[in-house]
Amino acid sequence: MAQETLHGVGRRKTAVARVSIKPGKGLWSVNGKSLENFFPRASYQMRVEQPLVAGELAGQFDVTVRVNGGGTTGQADAVRMGLARALVAHDEELRGVMRAGGFLTRDSRKVERKKPGRPKARKRFQFSKR
């Protein structure tokens, strides 16, 4: 695989991440920024890198990400899923490891819509007997 670029798409809530990986030194580019600048919180950085750590491939790929929509948590989980899919495209034998870590399963939870006659989706207005 001479400089072959592999792609994966990850989604979470309303965030969509398009991840490209190619053999390299472990450089990250997320929307043109470094991983540390785009995800300043260490927990998000760790979460995004989980598929590489699980597959024991940390530092072997340069990762380029385009992510939009959602918030920080949704974007981090979308990047994680896209990276896992790209790694499985690189080596099909990693599928079991990625599946066991839960990186290939889309988290389908979304915000429930607001209902009429209520202040939020399920909350009721305060009841007053008198």
N, C-alpha and C positions, 0 to 999 in steps of 0.2 A: 504494500500500500504506500506508494510514493506520493507524499503530500496530498492525500485524498481528504477532501473536506466532507464531513458527514453532518446531517441535520436532524433535528428533533423539535417537535412542537409540544409545549406544555401549557396546560390551562388550569386555572384555579379561580373560583368566584367569577369575576369579570376580567381577570388579567390573562393576557396571552403572551407567551414567550417563545421566540424563535431562536433556537440555539444551534450554533455551528461549532464543530470541533475539528481540529487538525493536529497532527503530531507536532509537538513543540516543547517549550520549556515551562509550561504552566502559567502562561500569561492570561489575564482575564480582561475583557472589554465588555462592559454592560452599558448600552446606549452611549458609547463613546467615552465612558469613564472607567476608572479602575474599579475592581470589586469593592475595595475599601471605601471609595468615595460614594459609590452608588448605594451600597448597603453598609452604613457606618456602624450599625450594631453588630457585635461579634456573633450573637446568636443567629442572625440572618446569614452571615457569611458561612458559619458552620453548617447551617441547614442547606444552603445552596451547594456546598462542596461534598455533602454526604454520599452521593452516588460515586464520586471519584474515590473517596476513602473506602467505601464498601467494596469496590472493585479493585482496590489496591493499584490505582492508576494515577494517584495524585502527582502532579508535576510532569506528566507525560504528554498532556494535550494543551494547546492554546484554545481558549474558549471565547467565542464572540457571541454576544446575546443582544437581541432587539426585543424589548419588553414594553408593553403599554397596557393601560387599563388597570382598574383595581387600585388597591393600596399596597403598602410595603409587604405585608405578610402574604397577600395573594400573589404578588409578583415574585417573591422569594420561592414560594412553593411551585409556581408555574415554571420558573427557571430550573428548579430541581427536577421536575418531571421531564422537561425538554432535554436536559442533560442526560438523564437516565435513558431516554429513548435513543439519543444519539450514540451513547455508549453501547447499547444493545445492537444498533446498526453496525457498529465497529466490530463487535464480537458477540455472536449469538449465545455463546456459553455463559455470558454475564446475565442472561435473562432470569435465571433462577435466583441469583444474588439480588438483583434489582427488585424482583417480585417479592422476595422474603423481606426486604427492607421497606416495602410498600411504596416504592418510588414510581412504579408504573401504573398504579391505581389512581384514577382521577378522583379527587375529593369533590363530590357533587353537591356539597352543602352550599346554598346560596341564601341571600337575604330574603326573608318572606315579605310579600307585599303588604302594604297598609290596607286594612279593610275599612269600608265605610261605617260610620257610626262608632268608631273607636279611635283613640289617640295614636295607637301604633298597631302592629299586626295582630297581637293577641290581648294587649292590655285593655282593660275597660275603664270608662270614666268612673269617678268615685260615686258610690251609691249613697244616697241620703234618704233615710226612711222618713224623716220629717223636714 
